[in-house]
Amino acid sequence: MDRLEMVTRWFINKLQPNPLELQELLYFAQGISFCMYDKELFEEDFEGWVHGPAIRSVYQKYRSFGCNGIDIKYEDPELDKETLSVLEYVKDNYGKYLENVILQQTPWLYARDGLDPDAGADKTIPKELIAEYFISSMYQPKSDEWEK
């Protein structure tokens, strides 16, 4: 199982997010991983969709849930300590209010530049831009907070 799938399953098991919330959680997890450990959490790229950053393969897999929570119970994936600290941090600190935050951030605005508000798009949000934004603009937790 690849890292994106493991992270996705972890969030589904812990929060039962709807598909949009899942995308937001994945985006924040990627950004927080850059803040905490200066590396990507998974290799897949986000695209700048109307309601926020999205990974197409994750959307395809869970879109049938619509606005409902993804109520699948997966076997808990085996994740390393760093990954768990990132995911726990995102769960505990960002939870359910991510869309309003994301739609004001530079990486998503970059991907939507020049588009009508309701226009579909598949422009990739560069990981470098996500990393730069989170490292320079976001609160960087102290190392003792990473262990939550």
Summary of the structure (lengths in Angstrom):
residues: 148
radius of gyration: 14.5
end to end distance: 25.0
largest distance: 43.1
contacts: 435
relative contact order: 0.22
helix: 55%
strand: 6%
